[in-house]
Amino acid sequence: MQNEDRKARLDLYDTLDLDRLLTLERESPRDVDLLVSIGRHYFTQRQLDQCHAYYSKALTIEPTDGW
């Protein structure tokens, strides 16, 4: 069930724009999937410093998560 919940959450995050994801981050700053999704958005925009920062946050919270 946990994997299904996570997939559903990731699918939802993929539909949201960056502004909405950043709003959600304020509500759930330790949500690794959210942080990775934000990092992905920055990556696609070639904002690599921000991308790195969000991936680093995710790894700090959950260093063994393979995303």
For each residue, the residues with C-beta under 8 A, 3 or more apart:
1: 4 5
2: 5 6
3: 6 7
4: 1 7 8
5: 1 2 8 9
6: 2 3 9 10 33
7: 3 4 10 11
8: 4 5 11 12
9: 5 6 12 13 33
10: 6 7 13 14 33 37
11: 7 8 14 15
12: 8 9 15 16
13: 9 10 16 21 33 34 37
14: 10 11 37
15: 11 12
16: 12 13 20 21 24 37
17: 20 21
18: 21 22 38 41 42 45
19: 22 23
20: 16 17 23 24
21: 13 16 17 18 24 25 34 37 38 41
22: 18 19 25 26 38
23: 19 20 26 27
24: 16 20 21 27 28 31 34
25: 21 22 28 29 31 34 35 38
26: 22 23 29
27: 23 24
28: 24 25 31 34
29: 25 26
30: 61
31: 24 25 28 34 35
32: 35 36 58 61 62 65 67
33: 6 9 10 13 36 37 67
34: 13 21 24 25 28 31 37 38
35: 25 31 32 38 39 54 55 57 58 61
36: 32 33 39 40 54 55 58 67
37: 10 13 14 16 21 33 34 40 41
38: 18 21 22 25 34 35 41 42 54
39: 35 36 42 43 50 51 52 53 54 55 58
40: 36 37 43 44 51
41: 18 21 37 38 44 45
42: 18 38 39 45 47 48 50 51 54
43: 39 40 46 47 48 51
44: 40 41
45: 18 41 42
46: 43
47: 42 43 50 51
48: 42 43 51 52
49: 52 53
50: 39 42 47 53 54
51: 39 40 42 43 47 48 54 55
52: 39 48 49 55 56
53: 39 49 50 56 57
54: 35 36 38 39 42 50 51 57 58
55: 35 36 39 51 52 58 59
56: 52 53 59 60
57: 35 53 54 60 61
58: 32 35 36 39 54 55 61 62 65 67
59: 55 56 62 63 65
60: 56 57 63
61: 30 32 35 57 58
62: 32 58 59 65
63: 59 60
64:
65: 32 58 59 62
66:
67: 32 33 36 58
